């Protein structure tokens, strides 16, 4: 499963570094402690949109830039896509009771 907090945090870190700012400097510009910036960048903080907007202002970027993941996601799905499509097509043909069985089986195999 894709962790949106880690993706957004990594994007904040990348933009901060491109701007030549430390976590402390970004914290000062956006009104947060540097430790909060660090936890955000590690994907540990469940940031609100208001706070993300403050971070965007501190970095002088539009908030939508934090959600541009095409480069980050390419490596995740490039080889999986044909298999995922085929699996989804098979699953769509099943009844709900059979889908529950598939879920149990997959959990047993992969967890």
C-alpha beads as a LAMMPS data file, in Angstrom:
LAMMPS data file: protein, C-alpha beads

111 atoms
110 bonds

1 atom types
1 bond types

-500.0 500.0 xlo xhi
-500.0 500.0 ylo yhi
-500.0 500.0 zlo zhi

Masses

1 110.0

Atoms # bond

1 1 1 0.000 0.000 0.000
2 1 1 1.245 3.456 -0.859
3 1 1 1.833 5.636 2.199
4 1 1 0.660 9.140 1.287
5 1 1 2.270 10.628 4.402
6 1 1 5.688 9.344 3.355
7 1 1 5.210 10.541 -0.230
8 1 1 4.148 14.042 0.841
9 1 1 6.900 14.175 3.459
10 1 1 9.525 13.176 0.914
11 1 1 8.217 15.827 -1.459
12 1 1 8.428 18.491 1.276
13 1 1 12.012 17.398 2.047
14 1 1 12.990 17.470 -1.649
15 1 1 11.561 20.946 -2.178
16 1 1 13.102 22.232 1.084
17 1 1 16.526 20.963 0.019
18 1 1 16.125 22.434 -3.479
19 1 1 15.419 25.788 -1.826
20 1 1 18.561 25.399 0.325
21 1 1 16.672 25.542 3.620
22 1 1 17.304 23.609 6.810
23 1 1 14.425 22.082 8.743
24 1 1 14.890 24.825 11.326
25 1 1 14.708 27.569 8.688
26 1 1 11.568 26.069 7.151
27 1 1 10.061 25.780 10.619
28 1 1 10.732 29.457 11.295
29 1 1 9.261 30.510 7.943
30 1 1 6.132 28.408 8.363
31 1 1 5.589 28.712 12.122
32 1 1 6.544 25.203 13.254
33 1 1 9.239 23.563 15.354
34 1 1 12.017 21.925 13.355
35 1 1 11.110 18.619 15.032
36 1 1 7.636 18.828 13.479
37 1 1 9.187 19.441 10.063
38 1 1 11.378 16.379 10.593
39 1 1 8.455 14.162 11.571
40 1 1 6.500 15.438 8.577
41 1 1 9.365 14.672 6.213
42 1 1 9.671 11.135 7.632
43 1 1 5.948 10.561 7.087
44 1 1 5.249 10.307 10.812
45 1 1 3.046 13.405 11.160
46 1 1 -0.525 13.289 9.908
47 1 1 -0.479 16.848 8.661
48 1 1 -3.624 18.891 8.153
49 1 1 -4.234 20.762 4.924
50 1 1 -3.998 24.056 6.852
51 1 1 -0.539 23.149 8.115
52 1 1 0.492 21.874 4.691
53 1 1 -0.586 25.233 3.267
54 1 1 1.660 26.995 5.825
55 1 1 4.556 24.753 4.773
56 1 1 3.855 25.599 1.109
57 1 1 3.926 29.308 1.977
58 1 1 7.212 28.811 3.835
59 1 1 8.668 27.112 0.778
60 1 1 7.062 29.626 -1.591
61 1 1 5.365 26.906 -3.659
62 1 1 1.798 25.991 -4.514
63 1 1 0.336 23.291 -2.282
64 1 1 -0.399 21.056 -5.270
65 1 1 3.352 20.499 -5.737
66 1 1 3.316 18.242 -2.667
67 1 1 0.984 15.861 -4.500
68 1 1 2.894 15.477 -7.760
69 1 1 4.198 11.916 -7.448
70 1 1 4.560 10.707 -11.019
71 1 1 8.316 10.149 -10.687
72 1 1 8.007 8.549 -7.260
73 1 1 5.236 6.157 -8.305
74 1 1 6.608 5.072 -11.670
75 1 1 8.914 2.463 -10.181
76 1 1 6.099 0.994 -8.076
77 1 1 3.722 0.038 -10.861
78 1 1 5.715 -0.242 -14.066
79 1 1 6.098 -4.034 -13.881
80 1 1 2.946 -4.732 -11.875
81 1 1 0.319 -3.032 -13.991
82 1 1 -0.473 -5.898 -16.422
83 1 1 -0.804 -8.345 -13.536
84 1 1 -2.936 -5.973 -11.490
85 1 1 -5.318 -5.401 -14.390
86 1 1 -5.676 -9.138 -14.979
87 1 1 -6.270 -9.826 -11.275
88 1 1 -8.840 -7.054 -11.003
89 1 1 -10.688 -8.387 -14.042
90 1 1 -10.828 -11.826 -12.441
91 1 1 -11.975 -10.447 -9.097
92 1 1 -14.730 -8.359 -10.645
93 1 1 -16.379 -11.545 -11.889
94 1 1 -16.645 -13.024 -8.379
95 1 1 -19.513 -12.901 -5.928
96 1 1 -18.980 -11.080 -2.618
97 1 1 -18.734 -14.370 -0.709
98 1 1 -15.944 -15.530 -3.019
99 1 1 -14.141 -12.194 -2.700
100 1 1 -14.129 -12.674 1.072
101 1 1 -12.522 -16.095 0.594
102 1 1 -9.880 -14.624 -1.722
103 1 1 -9.093 -11.983 0.887
104 1 1 -8.667 -14.626 3.604
105 1 1 -6.417 -16.711 1.365
106 1 1 -4.250 -13.737 0.387
107 1 1 -3.906 -12.691 4.019
108 1 1 -2.841 -16.212 4.965
109 1 1 -0.279 -16.403 2.181
110 1 1 1.264 -12.927 2.465
111 1 1 0.904 -11.933 6.127

Bonds

1 1 1 2
2 1 2 3
3 1 3 4
4 1 4 5
5 1 5 6
6 1 6 7
7 1 7 8
8 1 8 9
9 1 9 10
10 1 10 11
11 1 11 12
12 1 12 13
13 1 13 14
14 1 14 15
15 1 15 16
16 1 16 17
17 1 17 18
18 1 18 19
19 1 19 20
20 1 20 21
21 1 21 22
22 1 22 23
23 1 23 24
24 1 24 25
25 1 25 26
26 1 26 27
27 1 27 28
28 1 28 29
29 1 29 30
30 1 30 31
31 1 31 32
32 1 32 33
33 1 33 34
34 1 34 35
35 1 35 36
36 1 36 37
37 1 37 38
38 1 38 39
39 1 39 40
40 1 40 41
41 1 41 42
42 1 42 43
43 1 43 44
44 1 44 45
45 1 45 46
46 1 46 47
47 1 47 48
48 1 48 49
49 1 49 50
50 1 50 51
51 1 51 52
52 1 52 53
53 1 53 54
54 1 54 55
55 1 55 56
56 1 56 57
57 1 57 58
58 1 58 59
59 1 59 60
60 1 60 61
61 1 61 62
62 1 62 63
63 1 63 64
64 1 64 65
65 1 65 66
66 1 66 67
67 1 67 68
68 1 68 69
69 1 69 70
70 1 70 71
71 1 71 72
72 1 72 73
73 1 73 74
74 1 74 75
75 1 75 76
76 1 76 77
77 1 77 78
78 1 78 79
79 1 79 80
80 1 80 81
81 1 81 82
82 1 82 83
83 1 83 84
84 1 84 85
85 1 85 86
86 1 86 87
87 1 87 88
88 1 88 89
89 1 89 90
90 1 90 91
91 1 91 92
92 1 92 93
93 1 93 94
94 1 94 95
95 1 95 96
96 1 96 97
97 1 97 98
98 1 98 99
99 1 99 100
100 1 100 101
101 1 101 102
102 1 102 103
103 1 103 104
104 1 104 105
105 1 105 106
106 1 106 107
107 1 107 108
108 1 108 109
109 1 109 110
110 1 110 111
